[in-house]
Amino acid sequence: MNIVIIGGGQQAHALLGIFASRGQEVSMLTRKAQEINERLGANGQIVVSTPYGEDLHAKPVRVTDNPVEVIPQADLIFITNPANDRPRVLAQIANLISEDKVVQLCAIPGWGAFDWMVDYHIGRRSNVYAWGIKDTPVMASHLTPGQSVSILGFKKELFYAISNPTHIKVELAKKALEKLFYQPASRVEHYIELSACAGNPIEHLPILYSLVGPYSQWDGKPFKERLNFYEDLTEFAAYLIKKCDEEQQAILAALKGAYRSEFPFVLPLHEDIVKIYGRQIADPRTLYSTFRTNPAYAGIKIPMLTCEGGFEVNRRHRIFTEDVPYGMDFFLEAAKRLNVNTPMLAEIRDWAYEYCGGFEDNIKRYFPSGWPQRPMALVR
């Protein structure tokens, strides 16, 4: 199986290590190709450390920024780029994907309306099977491109969804997951669940809102040190996350009615995190304690830039450029069409737009006209 990972970040490096440990040959397509190739060194290997004390050594077949060199041969393409960068990626590779064989196209994570994006940019080609994984399979951090990355924790179980599902698409995705990953995987019936269950926007943005928003204690001066996302979490931030989670659950409840489905894998955020990480969490009693004592979240820094006098929040990081126009905007457009009231999500989204000076694009153009209509049943 010819595998291509698109992206050059932490998740892409971690996946390279995992797939190589499963005996697969993998190439990387990334705009960071020159930097990665320069750092690969004589043996051409990347070291991926795991929480079990084991190091995975991965040697990519090729690292390139030219899609012509890798996409035409690909059997399975993993896109790890932020959701806001996927329109560019899909437009770039659309005419290079082989027409002579089945090609699987998988987004990690699968939220951000990836299924609708593929329909929009590539069309419903009979040989292109698009699917996504609900969350990133691992928590990865401490990246040195081309040299090393650390896996902080593995998800206990993976959830995946198929765009325009058929039995053969489901079977091929299941086989790929079993071959490439260590965790068991369960299929989510409707792809919409992946976009509607996105966790990053309702975790990241409330934390930032609590830190530098209008109700924070921030004095407008540079921070003296880089802050941790979760270990430095305040009770106020946890409260905001909980309110956003409640509104997300209200959207999901409306979707259940629209899709006439139970969405059995949809859980409130606290329950979902505990289910994912289990005994890794030292104190799972509350959402606040769960965030602060989950070792998979340890050491994850709030994206900041150095400035005169210290550090400032990076307003051009994917935590804004992805989570707002492709996360929050999804929730609010869905809520509008489903007649669900979401005041906290709207408040934080509006603040983020003002704080960042707006964004170039958003997810709204990918919503099908007339959505939510009845979804297609599984066909053969």
Backbone hydrogen bonds, N-H to C=O, Kabsch-Sander energy under -0.5 kcal/mol:
donor,donor_aa,acceptor,acceptor_aa,energy
3,I,1,M,-0.7
3,I,25,E,-1.2
4,V,76,L,-2.3
5,I,27,S,-2.9
6,I,4,V,-0.6
6,I,78,F,-3.6
7,G,5,I,-0.6
7,G,29,L,-2.6
13,H,9,G,-2.2
14,A,10,Q,-2.4
15,L,11,Q,-2.9
16,L,12,A,-2.0
17,G,13,H,-1.8
18,I,14,A,-2.2
19,F,15,L,-3.1
20,A,16,L,-2.3
21,S,17,G,-1.9
22,R,18,I,-0.8
22,R,19,F,-0.7
23,G,20,A,-1.7
24,Q,19,F,-2.1
26,V,24,Q,-0.5
27,S,3,I,-2.3
28,M,62,R,-2.9
29,L,5,I,-2.7
30,T,28,M,-0.6
30,T,64,T,-2.4
33,A,30,T,-1.3
36,I,32,K,-2.5
37,N,33,A,-2.9
38,E,34,Q,-2.1
39,R,35,E,-1.2
40,L,36,I,-1.1
41,G,37,N,-0.5
44,G,41,G,-0.5
45,Q,40,L,-0.6
46,I,58,A,-3.1
47,V,147,Q,-3.0
48,V,46,I,-0.5
48,V,56,L,-3.2
49,S,47,V,-0.6
49,S,149,V,-2.1
50,T,54,E,-1.4
53,G,50,T,-1.6
56,L,48,V,-3.2
58,A,46,I,-2.8
58,A,56,L,-0.6
61,V,26,V,-2.9
62,R,26,V,-0.5
64,T,28,M,-2.5
69,E,66,N,-1.6
70,V,67,P,-1.2
71,I,67,P,-2.7
73,Q,70,V,-0.5
74,A,70,V,-0.6
74,A,71,I,-1.3
75,D,2,N,-2.8
76,L,2,N,-2.0
77,I,104,Q,-2.9
78,F,4,V,-2.8
78,F,76,L,-0.5
79,I,77,I,-0.6
79,I,106,C,-3.2
80,T,6,I,-2.7
80,T,78,F,-0.7
85,D,82,P,-1.8
86,R,82,P,-0.8
86,R,83,A,-0.8
89,V,85,D,-1.8
90,L,86,R,-3.1
91,A,87,P,-2.1
92,Q,88,R,-1.9
93,I,89,V,-2.0
94,A,90,L,-1.7
96,L,93,I,-2.0
97,I,93,I,-1.2
103,V,127,N,-2.8
104,Q,75,D,-2.8
105,L,129,Y,-2.9
106,C,77,I,-3.3
106,C,104,Q,-0.5
107,A,131,W,-1.8
108,I,79,I,-2.5
110,G,133,I,-3.2
114,F,110,G,-0.8
117,M,113,A,-2.2
118,V,114,F,-2.4
119,D,115,D,-2.0
120,Y,116,W,-2.0
121,H,117,M,-2.9
122,I,118,V,-2.7
123,G,118,V,-1.8
125,R,123,G,-1.6
128,V,125,R,-1.4
129,Y,103,V,-2.3
129,Y,127,N,-0.7
130,A,128,V,-0.7
131,W,105,L,-2.5
132,G,161,A,-2.2
133,I,107,A,-2.2
134,K,159,F,-3.6
139,M,153,G,-2.6
140,A,138,V,-0.7
141,S,150,S,-2.6
144,T,148,S,-3.1
147,Q,144,T,-2.6
148,S,144,T,-2.1
149,V,47,V,-1.7
150,S,141,S,-2.9
151,I,49,S,-3.0
152,L,139,M,-3.3
152,L,150,S,-0.7
153,G,139,M,-1.0
155,K,137,P,-2.6
156,K,276,I,-1.6
158,L,184,P,-2.9
160,Y,186,S,-2.0
161,A,132,G,-2.2
163,S,130,A,-2.8
167,H,379,V,-1.3
170,V,166,T,-2.2
171,E,167,H,-2.3
172,L,168,I,-2.3
173,A,169,K,-2.2
174,K,170,V,-2.3
175,K,171,E,-2.2
176,A,172,L,-2.2
177,L,173,A,-2.3
178,E,174,K,-2.3
179,K,175,K,-2.0
180,L,176,A,-2.0
181,F,177,L,-2.4
186,S,158,L,-2.7
188,V,160,Y,-3.6
193,E,190,H,-1.6
194,L,191,Y,-1.7
195,S,191,Y,-0.9
196,A,192,I,-2.6
197,C,193,E,-1.6
198,A,195,S,-0.9
203,E,199,G,-0.9
203,E,200,N,-1.1
204,H,200,N,-3.1
205,L,201,P,-1.0
207,I,203,E,-1.4
208,L,204,H,-2.2
209,Y,205,L,-2.7
210,S,206,P,-2.3
211,L,207,I,-1.2
212,V,208,L,-2.8
213,G,209,Y,-1.7
216,S,213,G,-1.6
223,F,311,F,-3.0
229,F,300,I,-3.2
233,L,230,Y,-1.3
238,A,234,T,-2.1
239,Y,235,E,-2.2
240,L,236,F,-2.2
241,I,237,A,-2.5
242,K,238,A,-2.2
243,K,239,Y,-2.2
244,C,240,L,-2.3
245,D,241,I,-2.6
246,E,242,K,-2.3
247,E,243,K,-1.8
248,Q,244,C,-2.4
249,Q,245,D,-2.5
250,A,246,E,-1.5
251,I,247,E,-1.9
252,L,248,Q,-2.3
253,A,249,Q,-2.2
254,A,250,A,-1.8
255,L,251,I,-2.2
256,K,252,L,-2.3
257,G,253,A,-1.3
258,A,254,A,-2.2
259,Y,255,L,-3.0
260,R,256,K,-0.8
261,S,256,K,-1.8
266,V,263,F,-2.0
267,L,265,F,-0.6
272,D,268,P,-2.6
273,I,269,L,-2.6
274,V,270,H,-2.1
275,K,271,E,-2.1
276,I,272,D,-2.3
277,Y,273,I,-2.6
278,G,274,V,-2.3
280,Q,277,Y,-2.2
281,I,278,G,-1.7
282,A,293,T,-2.0
290,T,286,T,-2.4
291,F,287,L,-2.3
292,R,288,Y,-1.8
293,T,289,S,-1.5
294,N,291,F,-0.7
297,Y,294,N,-2.1
298,A,295,P,-1.0
300,I,297,Y,-1.5
301,K,299,G,-0.6
302,I,227,L,-2.9
305,L,312,E,-3.0
307,C,310,G,-2.6
310,G,307,C,-2.2
311,F,223,F,-2.2
312,E,305,L,-2.5
314,N,303,P,-2.3
315,R,313,V,-0.9
317,H,314,N,-1.1
320,F,317,H,-2.3
321,T,317,H,-2.5
322,E,318,R,-2.2
323,D,318,R,-1.6
324,V,320,F,-2.0
326,Y,322,E,-1.8
328,M,323,D,-2.6
329,D,324,V,-2.6
331,F,327,G,-2.1
332,L,328,M,-2.5
333,E,329,D,-2.2
334,A,330,F,-2.7
335,A,331,F,-2.8
336,K,332,L,-2.1
337,R,333,E,-2.0
338,L,334,A,-1.8
339,N,335,A,-0.7
339,N,336,K,-0.7
340,V,335,A,-2.6
346,A,342,T,-2.1
347,E,343,P,-2.3
348,I,344,M,-2.4
349,R,345,L,-2.5
350,D,346,A,-2.8
351,W,347,E,-2.0
352,A,348,I,-2.4
353,Y,349,R,-2.2
354,E,350,D,-1.9
355,Y,351,W,-3.1
356,C,352,A,-2.2
357,G,353,Y,-0.9
358,G,353,Y,-2.1
363,I,325,P,-2.4
365,R,362,N,-0.8
366,Y,363,I,-2.1
367,F,364,K,-1.3
371,W,368,P,-1.9
379,V,165,P,-1.6
